[in-house]
């Protein structure tokens, strides 16, 4: 009878063994001969926004920079054309000043797009070898989240 109680107690005891979480698949090795250096990436995108991003295989980001470039360039040219028209018909100085300010605003946005695209390409070229297999999962006992970032050491 005592042996039956001991066996029953052992059957009801909690399993305390832990199973390690599955390890992520190893990151694919980055071909260092195809890496784009940061300064050329910066100058490509500073010259033509989106070019450096396209070379870094960041096509969506490059397309967004190109779209914004087209919009700001078009609006800069439109504001300049309207300013020439207002000067030709000798419009009042208040309207001329507003149109000059509008042209300058679009020109600043155009220049900002070139600088920001260059900086984004510069940073992206530094992060080319960074593994993209970042995982977020619930922490043990549900007390938070864990971020798993695989790191390769040389």
C-alpha positions as CSV (number, residue, x, y, z in Angstrom):
1,X,0.0,0.0,0.0
2,X,2.8,2.4,0.8
3,X,4.5,1.5,-2.4
4,X,1.3,2.4,-4.3
5,X,1.2,5.8,-2.6
6,X,4.8,6.5,-3.4
7,X,4.3,5.5,-7.1
8,X,1.1,7.7,-7.2
9,X,2.9,10.6,-5.7
10,X,5.7,10.3,-8.2
11,X,3.2,10.2,-11.0
12,X,1.6,13.4,-9.9
13,X,4.8,15.4,-9.3
14,X,5.6,18.2,-11.7
15,X,8.2,17.7,-14.4
16,X,11.0,20.2,-13.7
17,X,13.1,19.5,-16.8
18,X,13.4,22.4,-19.2
19,X,13.6,22.2,-22.9
20,X,15.9,24.7,-24.5
21,X,14.1,26.9,-27.1
22,X,14.8,26.0,-30.8
23,X,17.9,27.7,-32.1
24,X,17.4,29.9,-35.1
25,X,18.8,28.8,-38.4
26,X,22.4,30.0,-39.0
27,X,22.6,33.2,-40.9
28,X,23.8,33.0,-44.5
29,X,27.3,34.2,-44.9
30,X,27.6,37.6,-46.5
31,X,29.8,37.7,-49.6
32,X,32.4,40.4,-48.6
33,X,33.4,40.9,-52.2
34,X,30.0,42.2,-53.1
35,X,29.7,44.6,-50.1
36,X,29.3,48.3,-51.1
37,X,31.5,50.7,-49.2
38,X,29.8,53.4,-47.2
39,X,31.3,56.5,-48.9
40,X,30.5,55.4,-52.5
41,X,27.0,54.5,-51.3
42,X,26.6,58.0,-49.8
43,X,27.8,59.8,-52.9
44,X,25.6,57.7,-55.2
45,X,22.5,58.5,-53.2
46,X,23.5,62.1,-52.7
47,X,23.9,62.5,-56.4
48,X,20.7,60.7,-57.4
49,X,18.5,59.8,-54.4
50,X,17.7,56.1,-54.5
51,X,20.7,55.0,-56.5
52,X,22.7,53.9,-53.4
53,X,19.7,52.2,-52.0
54,X,19.1,50.3,-55.2
55,X,22.7,49.1,-55.2
56,X,22.3,47.9,-51.6
57,X,19.2,45.9,-52.7
58,X,16.8,48.2,-50.8
59,X,14.5,48.8,-53.8
60,X,11.5,50.1,-51.9
61,X,13.5,52.7,-49.9
62,X,15.2,53.8,-53.2
63,X,11.8,54.0,-54.9
64,X,10.5,56.2,-52.1
65,X,13.5,58.5,-52.4
66,X,13.1,58.7,-56.1
67,X,9.3,59.4,-55.8
68,X,10.0,62.2,-53.3
69,X,12.7,63.6,-55.6
70,X,10.3,63.7,-58.5
71,X,7.6,65.5,-56.4
72,X,10.0,68.1,-55.0
73,X,11.7,68.7,-58.3
74,X,8.3,69.1,-60.1
75,X,7.0,71.5,-57.4
76,X,10.2,73.5,-57.5
77,X,10.0,73.9,-61.2
78,X,6.3,74.8,-61.0
79,X,6.9,77.4,-58.3
80,X,9.8,78.9,-60.4
81,X,7.5,79.0,-63.5
82,X,4.7,80.8,-61.6
83,X,7.2,83.2,-60.1
84,X,8.5,84.1,-63.6
85,X,4.9,84.6,-64.7
86,X,4.1,86.9,-61.8
87,X,7.2,88.9,-62.5
88,X,6.3,89.2,-66.1
89,X,2.8,90.6,-65.4
90,X,4.2,92.8,-62.6
91,X,2.1,91.4,-59.8
92,X,2.1,93.1,-56.4
93,X,5.1,92.6,-54.2
94,X,3.2,90.5,-51.6
95,X,2.3,87.8,-54.1
96,X,5.9,87.8,-55.5
97,X,7.3,87.4,-52.0
98,X,5.0,84.5,-51.3
99,X,5.9,82.7,-54.5
100,X,9.6,83.2,-53.8
101,X,9.1,81.7,-50.4
102,X,7.3,78.8,-51.9
103,X,10.0,78.1,-54.4
104,X,12.6,78.3,-51.6
105,X,10.7,75.9,-49.5
106,X,10.5,73.3,-52.2
107,X,14.2,73.8,-53.0
108,X,15.1,73.2,-49.4
109,X,13.1,69.9,-49.4
110,X,14.8,68.9,-52.6
111,X,18.3,69.4,-51.1
112,X,17.2,67.7,-47.8
113,X,16.1,64.7,-49.9
114,X,19.6,64.4,-51.4
115,X,21.4,64.7,-48.0
116,X,19.0,62.3,-46.2
117,X,19.2,59.7,-49.0
118,X,23.0,59.8,-48.9
119,X,23.0,59.4,-45.1
120,X,20.5,56.5,-45.3
121,X,22.7,54.7,-47.9
122,X,25.8,55.3,-45.8
123,X,24.2,53.8,-42.7
124,X,22.6,50.9,-44.7
125,X,26.0,50.0,-46.2
126,X,27.4,49.7,-42.7
127,X,24.6,47.3,-41.8
128,X,24.9,45.1,-44.9
129,X,26.3,42.2,-42.9
130,X,23.9,42.5,-40.0
131,X,21.7,39.4,-39.7
132,X,18.1,40.0,-40.5
133,X,16.8,37.0,-38.5
134,X,15.7,39.0,-35.5
135,X,13.0,37.2,-33.5
136,X,10.7,38.5,-30.8
137,X,9.0,36.0,-28.6
138,X,7.3,35.8,-25.2
139,X,9.7,35.4,-22.3
140,X,9.6,32.5,-19.9
141,X,6.6,32.6,-17.5
142,X,5.0,35.4,-19.6
143,X,6.9,38.2,-17.9
144,X,7.9,40.1,-21.0
145,X,9.4,39.6,-24.4
146,X,12.8,38.6,-25.6
147,X,14.6,39.8,-28.8
148,X,17.0,37.2,-30.2
149,X,19.7,38.7,-32.5
150,X,22.3,36.2,-33.8
151,X,25.8,37.6,-33.7
152,X,28.8,36.2,-35.6
153,X,32.2,36.7,-34.0
154,X,35.2,36.7,-36.2
